[in-house]
Structure formats: C-alpha cells, structure tokens
C-alpha cells in the first residue's frame, strides 16, 4: 500500500554486476519490496528462482555447496532471490561463487533481518561485489508522500504510541494494534538471536530490552543494566550488540573533539520502532497520561532523521553532545566540514544554544518541535 523510497534505487541497481542486499528489522517489508521489484521484470525473460531460508530445506540447498551444485539449482533463471539469507551458514561463500560466475548475466538479491551472518560473513567475501540497502519500518515520508503536515500532526500521537510497522499502520483498532505489537515484540522479534547466536534464555534478553526501553533518551550504563537484569557486564555488552545487529535497537555515540574519549563514554540507545518499545514495557497509554513523552519524541525524531539521511544518501557522522556540566544537544550531524546540532522538544519550549557549542567552528543549532519537525524529516 505504500511506496518505499528506496524502491527505485534498488530496481535501478538490477543487472549491474553486483549482488543486492536488503537488510532491516523483521517484518518491515523486505520480502514484499523485493517481490514488487521482481514483478516489474518480464517473467518470460527474467525468470526468478526463490529460496526462503526460513525453510530448512532451502537453507540446506545453499549451504556449503560447490558452484556445480548451485548452477544446477539455479538453472536458466535470471533472478536469484534468497530471502532471510543470514540463516545460510556459508552465505558469504555461496554468494561469492554465484556472483563471480554469473556477474552481469544474472541478478542475485538477498534479504536479511540480521547483520551478524549476512553482513559480517559477506563483508570480506563480497568486497566490491555488493550493494547494500537498509529498509526501516515505514517512514513519515512514505506514509504521507504529499507531506500534508496537518494530517501528520493529527496522527502524531498514534505514531508515538503504536509505531510505524507496515502491518500495524494498516490496522484501525487500537486494541488489535496492541495485540499485534505484543506478538511482534515477543521472542519472534529476536528469533535469530535465540536460534543462531547460542542465546538460550529469552527471558534475560527480554528483561534487558525492557531495561533499555525505560532509558531511551538517556545515556546508558552497562554496569547499571547488568545490576538491573542480574547478569554480568560482558553479557550485557554482547546482548546489546546482538540486539543492534538484529535491527531492534541502535546506539548513538557522544561527540567529542578528542575522538579517543568517544570510545570510553556512555552511549544512548534507541529503538527502531516505538510500537515495539511500548509493547516491551506494556505501556500504550495516551500521551497526556505518560511521563515519557519527551523520550518518545526524541526516539521518534532520531529514527525518522536516520531514515531520511539513509534513504536520501546524505552521508553524515551522527552523535549526541554532552558536557561535564550535563549541557546536552540531542542530535549532532558532522558533514561537509560543518557541525549541525539539533535539540528535540515535543512542545515549543524555549531552549538556548549552549555557549560552549557556539565555540565550535562552523557549527549551527536548531530546536525541533512538534510544530516544525516536518522540515527536519520530510
């Protein structure tokens, strides 16, 4: 029902001699997008062979096989579609064999909801042979392509509460949305972590995710998370890394002029979707009865800006900024030799540009509220 922004970019990359990889959270539409693009090709000229790697037999047919086997498997099909490719243990080597032999003759497209196997294992094997696209939950630009700001503002509360997953947006009943989000935020969300990363305790993962959900917009201490959940710090670090590589959360580092300090300082953690975040803490209350509206707004604007930058190929180093006196700027972009600082306030509150921020050369500052956010994410 929605036109994904990257659809044209992906389609224009077909038959250019590179493997197309589409990554992103589970159930955000990677398979649907791929199928829509493939349908635009002539099925008589560009026939497709489809591998669903959720299916163990499809997975086994691609894992650790030589080219002769793979060639017979593909046959005369021109498009090779491997869905949930991260589940193939040898996906990097398999993809390399295919692209090295077929090159411009066939198009290989792989989707994945985990970067652990898919991106990590193809990083070296497919150097110079792949084009990666990131697909997020629906963006405001995709839902409201005409950029009707009044309509967007009317729906803003629903978006902050139930998020932007495609299947959730299409549900009218709030109760049904909540039910689907609870199901989505159950173990199905981190299925790959439990299945492939030797993490056996789903309760621990869920409790950690809940602790993180209660701290969005704040700097996160791994020691504090470890004490809250009852596991050691190293396990927290590993699980956070797994949750990020499975596109459930993402981390934001602090900006410092001394880059070495950046590594040792606390990070902020955000959710790719607020509906998932609210389901994890089981809070779907309206905004006027919540005490986390500021955090919801910060997460929403942060992830929408990330979508905007990614989809429009705007390359930026992204951070938050905080001084020892706790003066803070929520979002910092370092690009084109300039620094752009943005403070996020749900209501149109007055906020002054920090004096220290003004001391940075080539820096700018702006406040993003529920009144002017359209110019920041559309």
Residue pairs with C-beta under 8 A, 6 or more apart in sequence:
1 166
1 170
2 138
2 142
2 143
2 166
2 169
3 142
3 145
4 29
4 33
4 135
4 142
5 139
5 141
5 142
5 311
5 312
6 33
6 133
6 135
6 311
7 33
7 36
7 37
9 133
10 20
10 22
10 33
10 34
10 37
10 133
11 37
11 40
13 20
13 131
14 20
14 37
14 41
14 107
15 104
15 107
16 104
16 131
17 99
17 103
17 104
18 99
18 129
18 130
18 131
19 95
19 98
19 99
19 108
19 109
19 110
19 122
19 126
19 129
19 130
19 131
20 107
20 108
20 109
20 110
20 130
20 131
20 133
21 85
21 109
21 110
21 111
21 112
21 118
21 119
21 122
21 130
21 131
21 132
21 133
22 30
22 33
22 34
22 109
22 110
22 111
22 112
22 132
22 133
22 134
22 135
23 30
23 111
23 112
23 113
23 115
23 118
23 119
23 132
23 133
23 134
23 135
23 247
24 30
24 113
24 134
24 135
24 136
24 247
25 113
25 136
25 137
25 246
25 247
25 248
25 272
25 273
26 113
26 188
26 189
26 191
26 246
26 247
27 165
27 166
27 167
27 184
28 135
28 136
28 137
28 138
28 165
28 166
29 135
29 138
29 166
30 83
30 111
30 112
30 113
30 135
31 83
31 111
32 166
33 135
34 81
34 83
34 109
34 111
38 46
38 48
38 79
38 81
38 109
41 48
41 78
41 79
45 78
46 78
46 79
46 107
47 76
47 77
47 78
47 79
48 77
48 78
48 79
48 80
48 81
49 73
49 74
49 75
49 77
49 79
49 80
49 81
50 81
50 83
51 58
51 61
51 62
51 80
51 81
51 82
51 83
52 58
52 83
52 84
53 59
53 62
53 82
53 83
53 84
53 85
53 86
53 87
53 88
54 83
54 84
54 87
59 87
59 88
61 73
62 70
62 73
62 82
62 88
62 90
62 91
62 94
63 88
63 89
63 90
63 94
64 89
64 90
64 93
64 94
65 73
65 90
65 94
66 97
67 97
67 98
67 101
70 94
70 97
70 98
71 101
74 80
74 98
74 106
77 106
78 105
78 106
78 107
79 106
79 107
79 109
80 98
80 106
80 107
80 108
80 109
81 109
82 88
82 91
82 95
82 108
82 109
82 110
82 111
83 110
83 111
84 111
84 112
84 113
85 91
85 95
85 110
85 111
85 112
85 117
85 118
86 112
86 113
86 114
86 115
86 116
86 117
86 118
86 192
86 196
87 117
87 192
87 195
87 196
88 94
88 117
89 117
90 121
91 110
91 117
91 118
91 121
91 122
92 121
92 122
92 123
92 124
92 125
92 126
93 125
95 108
95 110
95 122
95 125
95 126
95 129
95 130
96 122
96 125
96 126
96 129
98 106
98 108
99 108
99 126
99 129
99 130
100 129
102 108
110 118
112 118
112 119
113 192
113 246
113 247
114 192
114 193
114 196
114 245
114 246
114 247
115 245
115 246
115 247
116 192
116 196
116 197
116 242
116 245
116 246
117 196
119 132
120 245
122 130
134 310
136 272
136 303
136 306
136 307
136 310
137 163
137 164
137 165
137 166
137 272
137 273
138 164
138 165
138 166
138 169
139 164
139 304
139 307
139 308
139 311
139 377
140 152
140 159
140 164
140 304
140 377
140 378
141 147
141 307
141 308
141 311
141 377
141 378
143 164
143 169
144 151
144 152
144 378
147 374
147 378
149 374
152 374
153 370
156 370
157 286
157 287
159 274
159 300
160 274
160 287
160 293
160 296
160 297
160 300
161 274
161 275
161 278
161 284
161 285
161 286
161 287
161 296
162 168
162 174
162 177
162 178
162 181
162 274
162 275
162 278
162 284
163 181
163 273
163 274
163 275
163 276
163 277
163 278
164 273
164 274
164 275
165 181
165 184
165 273
165 275
165 276
167 180
168 177
168 180
168 181
168 184
168 275
171 177
171 180
174 284
177 275
178 279
178 284
181 275
181 276
181 278
181 279
181 284
182 279
182 282
184 275
184 276
184 279
185 276
185 279
185 280
187 194
187 202
187 206
189 248
189 276
190 202
190 205
190 209
190 242
190 243
190 246
190 248
192 246
193 199
193 205
193 242
193 243
193 246
194 200
194 202
194 205
197 242
199 205
199 239
199 242
204 229
204 231
204 239
205 239
205 243
206 280
207 228
207 229
208 225
208 229
208 231
208 236
208 239
208 240
208 243
209 243
209 248
209 249
209 280
210 280
210 281
211 225
211 228
211 229
212 220
212 225
212 240
212 243
212 249
212 269
213 271
213 277
213 280
213 281
214 281
215 269
216 268
216 269
216 270
216 271
216 277
216 292
216 295
216 296
216 298
216 299
217 268
217 294
217 295
217 298
217 299
217 330
218 268
218 295
219 254
219 265
219 266
219 267
219 268
219 322
220 266
220 267
220 268
220 269
221 266
222 233
222 236
222 237
222 240
223 233
225 236
225 240
226 232
226 233
226 235
226 236
229 236
231 239
240 249
240 251
240 269
243 249
244 250
244 251
247 272
248 271
248 272
248 276
249 269
249 270
249 271
249 272
250 269
250 270
250 272
250 303
250 306
251 267
251 268
251 269
251 270
252 267
252 268
252 269
252 270
252 302
252 318
252 319
252 320
253 262
253 265
253 267
253 319
253 320
254 261
254 262
254 265
254 266
254 267
254 319
254 320
254 321
254 322
255 262
255 319
255 320
255 321
255 332
255 334
255 339
256 262
256 265
257 360
262 319
268 320
270 298
270 299
270 302
270 303
271 277
271 299
271 303
272 303
273 303
274 296
274 299
274 300
277 299
278 284
283 290
283 292
287 293
287 296
290 296
293 346
294 345
294 346
296 346
297 344
297 345
297 346
297 370
298 330
298 344
301 330
301 331
301 344
301 368
301 373
301 376
301 377
302 330
302 331
302 344
304 376
304 377
305 331
305 342
305 376
305 377
306 318
307 377
308 314
308 376
308 377
308 378
309 315
309 316
309 318
309 333
314 335
315 335
316 333
316 334
316 335
317 333
317 334
317 335
318 331
318 332
318 333
318 334
319 331
319 332
319 334
320 328
320 329
320 330
320 331
320 332
321 328
321 329
321 332
321 341
321 357
322 328
322 329
323 354
323 356
327 354
327 356
329 341
329 342
329 343
329 354
329 357
329 365
330 342
330 343
330 344
331 341
331 342
331 344
332 339
332 340
332 341
332 342
333 339
333 340
333 342
334 340
337 362
338 362
338 363
338 364
339 360
339 362
339 363
339 364
340 363
340 364
340 366
341 353
341 357
341 363
341 364
341 365
341 366
342 365
342 366
342 367
342 368
342 376
343 351
343 365
343 366
343 367
343 368
344 367
344 368
344 369
345 351
345 367
345 368
345 369
346 369
346 370
347 369
347 370
348 369
348 370
348 371
349 367
349 369
351 367
353 365
354 365
357 363
357 365
358 365
368 376
